[in-house]
């Protein structure tokens, strides 16, 4: 279970941690191998020096043994011990010469190995060494008894083909450790330096790789609750697999946003179409009884000779039914009407018609008209859209404020834009802005924008609204595009 918990760690910890474990493990294995190799190198150096020294001493001892000069032999084998220094610390612990019968001829430790002593009987370890000497040939031999603390380097003393004796150099294995420790210490510093360089680099690159994955995971977890923000390119701006994953995520997020926008527009359009169908159906059903009631009131007024009270009542009924008729008529917007083309003089007419309402509220309407010739669009309906939008802008503006209106052509499209100040629209108001009876900023029945939307859609155009708040002031912009190439 603890091992599984280790695998469940975040990549921001797991990648650097596993990298560190790998680096440390590699360093330990490599260091161990180098330490063992260093120990073997020290041992080989000692044996090589011992072999060389033994061969030199053996040649020097040949005439001494032939003349049986014991004291001179002692001085020869004792000379290397007097030459030992701290820099040349690997020296033999004991040197001795055995005669042909393997008795001690001379040694550097006469109390432990006196002259003419039987070497094999001095100890069991010496007996094993003596047995090995008996079997050796004319070459230097290294003898290492099992579980012994000493190494024995035996060099035969030869006079041509006659073996006069054997020179034995006894080395303590402990003398290898000082040089090994010095070599191992230098190696340890190198290993520590490598770790000091590699571990921070490993943690940096581990974090550099894991942090983008962490950010990507956080964004992916937010997908169930809405569309998250895009990942900045500076988090990981490389072109490897991880960089391509970031690019794929941003592309997918952009596609999801476009899809959500399209779905919202479709839902909004379907809702407006459904409301329009319902309103049109209700309007058609209401029209016939309304016309019948208005006809009956007119007949009663002219042929019934009503008194004053009845006439007043009939007038109230007629006004109410007329208002209902106008409201129903507003719901029955039809673009299939015979009308002349929209021309520049229509813009002048619109300015004249909205001037009284603008003057009443002391709102300045600034026009930008870029139309110089008629365009094949029904002037009656286009004028109605312009008047409704400008009057709405005038009503929404503060008294003494301003409204901007612009008409222009872009290829085969008529562009109309109205911008006003005042309060900005909320998201919920914008969502239901073109639905009837919402009364979103209108003083009437909330049908002005509904009528505009129906006319624009039936003409094959589009209407969009953008409302923002900046520096404590609102700004609402309506943009209408009406194509006329197919007309």
N, C-alpha and C positions, 0 to 999 in steps of 0.2 A: 504493500500500500504506500509506504513512503516513496518508493521508486516511481510509482504512478503519479504521485503528487509532484514529483520533480519534473515529470514529462508534461504535467498540466500547467507549469509555470508560463508566464507570458514570454513571448519571443524576445522582449527587451531584456530579460534576464537569462533566458535559456540559451540564446545564441552566444552571448559573451561567456556564460558559465561553461558551456560545453567546449567552446574554443579554449578557455583557460585550462580546463581539465586536460584537453589534448596536448596543449603546449607544455604543461607541467609534466605530464606522463612521458612525453617524448624527451624532455630535458632530463628526467630521472633515469630513464633507460639509457640514453646516450651517455650521461655522466657515469653511470655504473660501468658501462662497457669501457669508457675511457679510463676510469679509475683502475679497473682490472688490467687493462692494457698497460697503464703506467706502472703498476706493480710488477708486471712481467718484464717491462723494459728495465726497471731498476735491477731486477734479479738477473736478467741477461747481462747487463753491464757488469755486475759484480762477478759473475762466473767467467765472463770474458777476461776481465782484469786478473782474476785468480788463475785462470789457465795460462795467460801470458806470463804472469809473475812466477808461477810454478815451473814453467818450462825454462825460464831464465835461471832460477835458483837451482834446478836440477842439473843443468849443464855446469853451473859453477861448482856444485858439490862433487862432481865426478872425480877430479884429481884429489880432492880432500879425502874422499872415502878410500881411494886407492892408496894414499899415504897414511891413512888412519889418523888424521889430525882432528881430534874430537873438538878441541877448543875453537879451532878455525871454523869447523862446521857450525858450532853454536853461534859464532859471530855472524856467519852468513845468513842463517835463518832468523836471527834476531834483528838484523838490520832493517827489514821492512817495517817492523813494529815501531822502531825509533823514528821512522820517516812519516808516521801517521800525523795528520793535521786535521783541523776542524773542517777545512774545505775538502779533504780527502778522507772522510770518516769511515768509508767502507774498507776495513782492514780485518785481517784474520784475527780470531781470538787466540788461537794457538797454532804454532807451526812445529812439526816434529819430523824426524827422519827415522824410518824403519830399515833395518838391515835385511839381508836376503832371507833370514829366518823369521822376519816380521817381529823382531824384538826392537825396543826403543834404543836407537843409537844416540840420539840427542834430541832435546825438545826445549821449547822456550818456557815451559812450565815444569822444571825438573822435580819439584816436590810432588806434583800430581802424576807425572810420567817420568820416573827416574830412568837412568841409563840401564840397559840390559833387562828392563822389565818386559814381561810378555804382554804385548799390547792387547791381545784378544781376551786376556783374563782380567783386565782392569775393570771392565763392565760389560754388561750384555750388549749395549749399543756398540761398544768397540769390537766385540766379537763379530757382530753383523758386518761392520766395516771391514774387519780383517778377512772375513769370508769373501766379501766382494773384491777385495784387493787380490786375493789369491786367484780369482777368475779373470781379472782384467788383463788386457794385452799391453801393447807398447804405447797406447794413447792415454791422455789424461782422462780420468773418469770422475764424474760427479756422483756422490753417494748421498742419498737422503733417506735415512731410516724412517719408517712410519712412526708418527707421533713424536718425532724428535724435534728439538729446538735448534738443531745444528745441521749445517751442510758440510760435507767432507769432500774436498777436492784432492784427489790422489793423482800424483804425477810420478811415473816410473823414472828412476835414475839409471840410465843405460850407458855402458861403456861398450860401444859398438853393439854386439849382439848379446853382451852379458848384462844381466840385471843386477846392479849392485845394491839396490834398495828402493825405497818409495818415500817420496816427499808428500806429507799430508798437511793440507791447510784446513783448519777447522774454523768455520764462520758461524756466528750466531745469527739466526734469522731475524732477531730483533733489530739488527743494525740496518735492515732494509727500510724500516718504518720511518725514520727521520727524513730520508730523501723522498720516500713515497708521499709522506704527509706534506712536504714542501711542494712537490709537484701537484698533489691533489688540491692544495690550497690555491695555487695559481689557476688550476682548472675550475675550481669552484667560483672564483671571482669572475671568470669568463662566463660561466653558466648563469650566475646571478645578473651579470650585465645584459646577457641575451634576454633573460626573463623580464628585466626591467624595461627593455625596449619593446618586446613582443606583447606582453600583457596589456599595457595601455593601448597599443595599436589594436589589439584584438577587441578590447572593450569599446573603443571608439567605433570601429567598423561594425561591431555587433549592434551597438545602439543606432548607428547610421542606417543599418539595414532593417532593424526591428521597428524603429519609430515610424517610418512610413507605413509599415504593415499595421501598426497600432492605430494610426490615423484612419487608414482605409477600413479597418474593422469597426471603428466607432461610427464612421459614415454609413457603412452597410447596416449596422444595427438600427440606425435611425430611419431606414427605408420604410419600415412598417408603420411609422408614425408621421410620415411626410417626406418630402424631398429635401435631403440635406444639401449643404453647400458643396461646391466643387473643391477638389484638393489643389492647393497652389502648386505650380510647377517647381517652385524653389525647394519643396520638401525633398524631392528626388527627381533631378532633371537629367538622368542618364537614359540611354536607349537600350538597356538590357531588359530581361524578362519582367523585372519589377517595374521599371519605367513604363514598359508597354502595358502592364496591368493598370497603372495609374491612368494612362491615356484612355484605355478601354473603359475604365470606370467613369471618367469625365464625359466620354462620348455617350455612354449608356444613360448617365444622369441628364445630359442635354436632351436625348431622345425622349426620356420619361417626362421631362418638363414640357417639351413640344406636344407630346401625347396628351398630357394633362390639360394643356391649354386648348388643344383641339377638342378634347372631350367636354371641357367646360363650355366652349363656344357652341358645340353641338347640342348640349343639354339646354343651354340658354335659348338657342334658336328653336329647339323642339318645344320648349315651354311656351315661348311667344307664339309659335304657330298654333299650339293647342289652345292657348287663350284666345287667339284670333278666330279660330274656327268656332269656339264656343260663343264668343261675343257676336260673331256674324250670325250664327244660328239663332241666338236669343233675339238679336235685332230684327231678323226677318220675321220671327214669330210675334214680336211686339208691334211691328209696323202696321199690320192690318187692323188690329183692334184700335190702335191709336188714331189712324186715319178715320175709322168709323166714328169714334167718339168726337173728334174734331168736327167732322161733317155734321153730326147730330147737334152739337153746340151751335154751329153756324146756322143750321136750319131753325133751331129753336129761337135764336136771337132775331132772325128776320121774319119769321112767320108766327111766333108764339105770343108776341106782344107782352113780354115779361115786365114786371114792375121793377122799381129801382133796386130793391134788395136782390131780386133774382138776377138782374143784369150784372150787379157787382159780383155775385157768386159765379155766374157764367164766365165773367172776365178772369177771375182767379183760376177757374178750372182750365180755361183756354191757355193762360200763361204757363200753368204747370204742365199741361199736355204738350205745349210747344217746346218747353225745355226738355221734356223726355224725348220728343222727336229729334231735337238737335243732338242730344247725347247719343241716341241710337244711330243717327246719320254719321256721327263721328266714328262709330265703330265699323261702319261699312265703307272703308276706304278702298276705292277701286282705281287702279292706275290706267285702266283701259278707257280713256276718255279722249275725245277729239279736242285737241288744243294746238295752238300755233307753237312754233319753236321758241325756246327761251332766248331772249335777245338782251342787249345791253340796257335798253330802256326799261326792262323789267327790274333791273337793279335800282334804277332811279325811282320806280314806283314803290319798291320795297322801302327805300329810304324815306319816302314821303309818308308811307303808311305807319311806320314805326316812330316817326318823329314826335307826334303828340305824346305818346306814352313815355318816350325817353326824356322829353322836356319836362313832363310832369314830375319825374323822379330826379331831374337835374343830372342825368347820366349822359356822358358824351360818347357818341358812337363814331369811331374812326373807321372809314372804309378804305379798302385797297382793292380796286376793281381792275382785273386784268383781262376783261372780256371785250373784244372789239367787233365781233360779228356773232350772228345767231348760231346756236348749237341745236342739233335735233333732239331736244328734250321737251316734254310738255311744260309749257311755261306756267300753267295754272298750278300744277303740283309742285314744281320747283320753287315757285314763289311762296307757296304755303309752307314748305319746309323751312325756307329762309326766315319767313316772318315768325313762325313758331319758335325757332331756335334763338333769334335775336330778342324777341319779347321775353323769353325765359331768362336770357342773359341779363336783360335790363332789370327784371324783377329780382334776380339773384344778387345784383350788384348793390353796394352801399350807395346811399344818396350822395350825389356829387362824384361818383366813381366814373369808370370808363369801360367801354366795350369795344373790342377790335373785331371787325368783320372783313374777310378777304375772300375774293372770288378769283379763280385762275384756271387756266387750261394746262393740262399735262398730256400731250398726245391726244388721244381720243377719250379723255376723262375730264369731267368738270369737277374742280375741287372747290369746296366751300368750307371755311373755317370761322368759328366764332369763339372768342376768348373773353372771359369776364373775371373780375375779382370777386371779393366777398367770401362767404364761407365755402370751405372745400367739402366735397361729398365723401361720406364714409364708404367702406367696402360694401356694406349691406345695401346702402342706397344705390351704389353703382350697379350692383348685381340685379336689382329689380327696377332700374331706372326707366326702361322702355315698356314696362307693363302698365296696363290701364288702371286708373283709380289708385295709383300709389301715392299721388300728391307729393312727389319728391321735389320740393322747391317751387311748385306751381301754386298759384292762388286759385286756379279753377278746379276742374274735376280730375286733373291728372291725365288728361287725354292728349295734350299737346305733343309730348315726346312719343307717345304711342302712335299717333297719326304720322309723325315724322318717320318713325321706324318702319311702319307699314308701307308708306310711299317709297322710301329709299329701297327697301327690299324688293318691292314689286317692280321697281325700275332697274333691278339688277345691280344696285350699288351697295355701299357699306357705310355705316355710321359708327364712329368710335368716340369714346369720352375718356379724358385724362384729367384727374383732379388731384392737385397736390397742395401741400401747405409748406410755405417757406418764409422765414423771417417774420412769422406771426401773421401772415396774410395768405388767403387762399387764392388759387388760380385754377379755373376750370376751362377746359378746352374741348370743343366739339369739332370733329372733322368728318365731312361728308364727301364721299367719292361717288360720282355718277357716270358710268361709261355710256357712250352714245354711239359707238361704232356700229352696233348691230341694228340701230333704229333706222 
